[in-house]
Each structure stands twice: as C-alpha cells, then as structure tokens.
Amino acid sequence: MLKKNLKSAISALFGALLVVGLAGCNASGPDAPTRNVRQVTDGVEATSGLVKAVNVLLVTQDDGSAVLVGTIVNSGDASDSITGITANEVVGAISATPLDKNSPAIFAGDSANSTAKFAGLNASASSRVNLEITFANAEPMNLNVLVRAKSEIYANVGN
C-alpha cells in the first residue's frame, strides 16, 4: 500500500512539474523572446547615446517619394542636431528642429515640427528600407524601417 501511494505521489509531482514547464510559466526566464518584444507598432526604435528615435517609418507618396514619420528626442543636457537622413542611400530633404533636452523633433502628424522627404525613393508599401540618421554629436543611427502606403491613418501624411 505504501509503495502504491509513493508511486502515485511521484507521478502526481512529475505531472505537476510537466504542466508548469509546458505552460511556459517563466520557463525561458527573464530573457524569454516574447518578454523582450520591443516593436508594438509599425515604427521601429533606435538609440544612440542619449538620443532616441521612436515609431520611425516611411510613408509613400504619389510621386514616388517617401515621407518620414517618427519622433527623435534627446534626453541629454547637451544640445544636438540632425545633420542628415538617408533612405536606401537617397539623401532626404530635411528641416529639423534642434535636439534640445526633452524637446523632440516630430516628423509628420498634427504636432510635427520637422520634415524629411526622400525624392525618387520609389519604395513600395510593405517593403523595408535602410535608414541612416546622422547627428552633430551622437553616433549615427541605422534603422530598417517599414514603408507604409499613404492610406488609412497615414492618408494625410505629406500633405
């Protein structure tokens, strides 16, 4: 009888451990791939020192150009500035505000204070483009951004 109860207890313990392991309850630990997902929108993020770019993407235009959407913010005390932006080696025509501490450069949208347009990029919607942002002080940022069609929530981008 004792042997039968011991066998049942071991089986139950093994079953419980198996269920916990298969359920994934912290099975991969703090570095689990699903725990470290960063991109929750179409836009991508990047950091260079104390300068951060968030929700960066491109929107196609009817003439084959593309317009930058995103926000770049400097959290450092020293001011910085964007010196250039290229998309697939096409140099963008930019007008950007200085990157003073916590004063973001916002590209496109109702609160935009900066612009970047890439004439002749001819990138198709749903493709990805290599984007490089260079700064006066911070190291360059290299991003692989999504290209979105000028429709839905991006219908007015570039107007």
N, C-alpha and C positions, 0 to 999 in steps of 0.2 A: 504494500500500500504506500509506504514512504517513497519507494523507488518510483512509483507511478506519479505521485504528487510532485516529486523533484523533476521528473521528465516534463510534466505539464507546466511547471513554473519556468523551466528553462525555455520551453517552446514559446510561452507567452512573452517572456523577456526578449527573446530573439525576434518575435513578431513585432513587438513594440518598437524595437530599435530599427527594424527594417522599414516600418511605416514612417518613422521620423526621418530616416535617411532618404527614402524615396520622395517624401513630401518636399524636400529641399529646405526645410527649416534651418537656415543658416548652414546648409551642407557645404557650400562653397566658401563660407567665411566672409570677411569684410571686403574681399576683392572679387566677389561674385560678379560676372559680367552684367547681369541685369541690375545690379545695385549701382554700377558705375556709369549708367547711361546718362549722357550729357545733352544730347540733341533732342529736344522735345518739340521743336518747331522745324520748319523747312530751313531756317537760317542756321549757320554754323557759328561757333565761338572760337576765339583765339586770344592768347595773352602774350605780351612782350613786355617784360619788366612790370611796370605799374600801369601799363596801357592795356585795356581790354576791348575787344570787338565782340559784339553780341548780335545775334539774329541777322547775320550777313548773308545776302543772296543777291541775285541779279534778276531783273525783270526785262523781258524782251520788248522791243518797240517795233512799230510797223515798218520803220525804215532800215531794220537790220541792226540797229544799235541796241545797247542794253543800259539800264539804269541801276545804280547801286542802291540797295535797301539795307539798313542796319544802323547800329549805334556804336560809336567809338568813344570811350571815356578814359580819362587819365585820373588815377587816384593818388598820384604822387604830388608832392609840394612844388616841384619844378615844372614849369610850363613846357609843353612840347607842341609839335605841329606835324600835320601830314604833309609830306613833301611830294608824294606821288602814289598813284594806284594804277596797276596794270592788270588786265584780264587776258589770259592766254597771249601775253606779250603785246596786247593792244593797249597803248597808253591812254588813260582816261583823262577827259577834260574835267578838272575838279575845281570846286570852290568850297573850301572847308574853313570852319571857324578854328581859332587856336584851341589847343587842348589844355586849357587851364584846369586846375584841380576840380574834379567833380562837375565840370561844365561840358557835357557831352556834345560831340559832333553827331547830329542826327541826319541821316541820309534818307530822304523820301518820307511821305506821310504828312499829317496835319501840323506837326511840330518841327518839321525839317528846318535846319539852319545851314545845311551843307548839301552839295550836289556832286555827283560823279557820273559821267556819261561816257560810254565806250562806243564811238562811231565805228561802223563796219565790223563789229564783232561777229555778227551772223551766227550766234549760238542758238540752237533750238531749245525750246522748252523741254524740261525734264532731263536735259544734259547737265554735266558738271563742268565747271571752268576753274582753272587755276588762277587765283587772285593773289597779288602781292601788294601789300600796303607798306610804304616806307615812311619813316619819321625822321625828324631833325635829330632826335636824341635816342629814342628807343630802337632796338633791333627791328629789322623788317618782320612783318607777319606774312606767312604763307598759308593760304586757306584754299580748300577745294570746295567751291560753293555751288549750290543748285541754281539752275536757271528756271524761272517760272514764267508762264505765259502772262500777258497783260490782260488778265480776266479775273473774275471773282473779287477777292479782297485786294488784288493788285490792279484792278481795272483803271484806276486814276493815277497810277504811278507814271511819272514822266510828263504829265500834262501841265 
